Amino acid sequence: MARAVPTRVKARNTAIAWIIAILIFFPILWTVLTSFKTEATAIADPPVFVNFQWTLENYVTVQERSNYFRHFLNSVVISVGSTLIGLAIAIPAAWAMAFVPGRQTKNVLMWMLSTKMLPPVGVLVPLYLIFRDWGLLDTRVGLIFVLTMINLPIIVWMLYTYFREIPGDILEAARMDGATLRSEVTYVLLPMAVPGIASTLLLNIILAWNEAFWTLNLTAANAAPLTAFIASYSSPEGLFYAKLSAASTMAIAPILIMGWFSQKQLVRGLTFGAVK
């Protein structure tokens, strides 16, 4: 029998968890509060936490200066598009590595993961020149291609881990019943891996949504997503903290809402396993 966790240990762990959660959430809370301040209040010393005059002026100014909805649409198209293409590539790749492994499968997986350790600036110049020559600069297609490639190792690794948890006997039984490879994957494997695929999809949408390095260097106006929308409020004249906070709040709000409503699916997917 498993030993019961002492009440004192539970209380300590709960307190630590709350402290960590507050430390993580506080910058977001401060950004939201600052977005409702005037510029003078935003840079006040000492900082003003709640006792200030609330205003929507920053949000009005941000929307008048920039077309938020165009940036929002770009973020949706780029993040969702790159994730769906990544899944289309990663699902067969992860299936092959999980159920038909070769002698070099682990080496290939490690090589894919090692590409995430490459500093992006190391390949910026050649990629920029390729995009310039192919006419992909400041296009959604170009950003979808880049984000698909940089997040593909994560997608493959996650799906590979989920697929490994599915008993091979189930797929073998499907083959014995006459299932083709396509039927095996479509009607047996994918339905069983829905939690893992869903959590992979959600996580990679978040990663693509938050990507800043490539979006700032490969876009200008037409395909600029919300990360570029935020960066536009850092100018040579200085930082406009209240307006920058308003832009940041408008940029992170959609992904925060999505994460809030899908948290159960994310947890379920991250603890996914067909064998209990």
HUZITA-V394513 format. One line per field, one symbol per residue. burial: # if it has 9 or more other ideal C-beta (glycine too) atoms within 8 Angstrom, else .. A space follows every 10 residues. Layout:
burial = ???
This chain:
burial = .........# .......... .......#.. #########. ##.....#.. .#.....##. ##...#.#.. ##.##.#### #######.## #.###.##.. ....#..##. .##......# ...#..##.# #....##### .#######.# ########## ###.##...# #..##...#. ..###.#### .##.###### #########. #..###.##. ..######## ###......# ########## ##.###.##. .#..##.##. .#....
